[in-house]
Amino acid sequence: MSNTIKSTIFKLLEESPEHTVFFLGDFAEYGSIETVRKIFLQARGQGLLVHLSHGIYIKPMFSRFGKVPPPLETIAKAIAERDHVEIMPAGSMAANILGLSTQVPMVASYLTTGSSRTINIGKRAIKFKHAAPRNFAYKGQTIPLIVQALKEIGEDNINENTLSDLSKYLLKTEDKDTLNEDILLAPGWIQAIVKPLIKQNHEALATIQ
């Protein structure tokens, strides 16, 4: 193993922000996978890296309370970027992001244009489920998130609290200009729930302005 390769990789690791995700393949230009694996092993020994799953590592983050667990969302986005695929929060993950559920899921669920698989991260996991391209046809991010969350909750379980939380989220979302167009791609029962909320928020914003 060349000391030059090791020092180059160590320098890149040291200069990277905390919670940066690394893959063995990221460093293929510096040597064989086995060489990089050995250097990563040494970096782990010095506390520079934490092994997450097969071929996946992260630079640890520390607070005064100790090591901070990496957000599963950060890892999922890094994997999607590496694999050149699109992902979208689904299930309880989508509901949690929207504030419809306060429970932080131990399994982060995503729809993906890539292959279905589950990646275990300690006691937590990231689950990718292959989905049809139409699930990624939305222009914004808010409506598809709402669609996935409401599908998880179920039409019969939607109550006034759900509608209130959705309304609050719609008021602060940054893609308001895509809402009216995107909602037309949603299932009919979700359109019936969300269209009145979009209208209310547009009227509320107009009053404020």
C-alpha positions in Angstrom: 0.0 0.0 0.0 1.4 3.4 -1.0 1.8 5.9 1.7 0.9 8.6 -0.9 -2.5 6.9 -1.5 -3.2 6.6 2.2 -2.3 10.2 2.9 -4.4 11.4 0.0 -7.5 9.5 1.2 -6.9 10.4 4.8 -6.7 14.1 3.8 -10.0 13.9 1.9 -11.7 12.2 4.9 -10.3 14.7 7.4 -11.4 17.7 5.3 -14.9 16.4 4.6 -17.9 17.6 6.7 -19.3 15.4 9.5 -21.9 12.9 8.3 -20.5 12.7 4.8 -21.2 9.3 3.3 -18.4 7.4 1.6 -18.5 4.4 -0.6 -15.5 2.2 -1.4 -16.1 2.8 -5.1 -15.6 6.6 -4.6 -11.9 6.0 -4.3 -11.3 3.6 -7.2 -9.0 6.0 -8.9 -6.5 5.8 -6.0 -6.1 2.0 -6.1 -7.9 -1.4 -5.9 -11.0 -1.9 -3.8 -9.0 -4.0 -1.5 -6.4 -1.3 -1.0 -9.1 1.3 -0.3 -10.8 -1.2 2.1 -7.6 -1.5 4.1 -7.1 2.3 4.3 -10.8 2.6 5.4 -10.1 0.0 8.1 -7.2 2.2 9.4 -9.4 5.3 9.2 -12.0 3.5 11.3 -9.3 2.6 13.8 -8.5 6.3 14.2 -12.2 7.3 14.5 -12.3 9.0 11.1 -14.9 6.7 9.7 -17.8 4.5 10.9 -18.8 1.4 8.9 -22.6 1.5 8.2 -23.2 -1.4 5.8 -21.6 -3.3 3.0 -19.3 -0.9 1.3 -20.9 2.1 3.0 -19.1 4.4 5.5 -19.8 7.7 7.1 -17.7 10.4 8.8 -19.0 10.5 12.4 -20.5 13.6 14.1 -20.1 14.3 17.8 -21.9 16.5 20.2 -21.3 17.1 23.9 -23.6 14.0 24.5 -21.5 11.7 22.3 -21.8 10.3 18.8 -24.8 11.6 16.8 -26.6 8.9 14.8 -26.6 9.8 11.1 -30.0 10.7 9.6 -31.2 7.8 7.4 -32.3 10.4 4.9 -28.7 11.5 4.4 -27.6 7.9 3.7 -30.6 7.2 1.4 -29.8 10.4 -0.7 -26.2 9.4 -1.0 -27.0 5.9 -2.2 -29.5 7.3 -4.7 -26.9 9.8 -6.0 -24.3 7.0 -6.3 -26.7 4.8 -8.2 -28.1 7.6 -10.4 -31.7 6.9 -9.4 -34.6 9.0 -8.1 -36.1 8.3 -4.6 -39.2 9.6 -2.8 -40.1 9.2 0.9 -42.9 6.8 1.3 -45.1 5.3 4.1 -44.4 6.3 7.7 -41.4 8.3 6.5 -43.6 10.6 4.4 -46.1 10.9 7.2 -43.3 11.9 9.6 -41.9 14.5 7.3 -45.3 16.1 6.9 -45.8 16.2 10.7 -48.7 13.7 10.5 -46.9 11.3 12.7 -44.5 12.1 15.6 -43.0 8.6 15.6 -39.6 8.5 14.0 -39.6 5.3 11.9 -36.8 2.7 12.5 -37.2 1.8 8.8 -36.9 4.7 6.3 -39.1 3.7 3.3 -38.5 5.1 -0.1 -39.9 4.6 -3.6 -37.2 4.4 -6.2 -36.6 4.2 -9.9 -33.9 1.7 -9.1 -34.1 -1.8 -7.7 -36.0 -2.9 -4.6 -33.7 -3.7 -1.6 -33.3 -3.2 2.1 -30.0 -1.9 3.6 -29.6 -2.5 7.3 -27.9 0.3 9.3 -27.3 -1.1 12.8 -30.8 -1.6 14.3 -32.3 0.7 11.7 -32.9 0.1 8.0 -33.5 1.8 4.7 -36.0 0.2 2.4 -36.1 1.0 -1.3 -39.2 -0.2 -3.3 -39.1 0.0 -7.1 -42.0 2.1 -8.3 -43.5 3.0 -11.7 -42.2 6.2 -13.4 -45.6 7.9 -12.9 -44.8 8.2 -9.2 -42.0 10.5 -10.2 -44.0 12.6 -12.7 -44.7 15.4 -10.3 -43.0 18.8 -10.7 -42.8 19.6 -7.0 -42.0 17.6 -3.9 -45.0 18.4 -1.7 -47.9 16.6 -3.5 -46.1 13.3 -4.0 -45.1 13.4 -0.3 -48.7 14.0 0.7 -49.9 11.2 -1.6 -47.5 8.7 0.0 -48.4 9.8 3.5 -52.2 9.6 3.0 -51.9 6.2 1.3 -50.0 5.0 4.5 -52.6 6.5 6.8 -55.6 5.3 4.8 -58.7 7.1 3.6 -60.8 5.9 6.5 -58.3 7.1 9.1 -58.0 10.8 8.0 -59.4 13.2 10.6 -59.5 16.9 11.4 -56.0 16.7 12.9 -54.7 15.3 9.7 -56.3 18.1 7.7 -55.0 20.7 10.0 -51.5 19.4 9.9 -51.6 19.2 6.1 -52.9 22.7 5.9 -50.0 24.0 8.0 -47.5 22.2 5.9 -49.0 23.6 2.6 -48.7 27.1 4.0 -45.0 26.8 4.5 -44.0 24.7 1.5 -41.8 26.3 -1.1 -43.3 24.8 -4.3 -46.7 26.4 -4.1 -46.7 27.2 -7.8 -46.8 23.5 -8.6 -49.5 22.4 -6.2 -52.5 22.9 -8.5 -50.9 21.1 -11.4 -49.4 18.2 -9.3 -52.6 17.4 -7.4 -54.2 16.4 -10.7 -51.8 13.4 -10.8 -53.0 12.2 -7.4 -55.6 9.5 -6.9 -59.2 10.8 -6.9 -59.8 10.4 -3.2 -56.6 12.3 -2.3 -57.6 15.1 -4.8 -60.9 15.4 -3.0 -59.1 15.9 0.4 -56.2 18.2 -0.7 -57.8 20.5 -3.4 -59.9 22.4 -0.8 -56.8 22.8 1.4 -54.8 24.2 -1.5 -57.7 26.6 -2.3 -57.9 27.7 1.4 -54.2 28.4 1.6 -54.2 30.4 -1.7 -57.0 32.5 -0.3 -55.2 32.9 3.0 -52.0 34.0 1.3 -53.8 36.5 -0.9 -55.3 38.1 2.2 -51.9 38.4 3.9 -50.4 40.0 0.7 
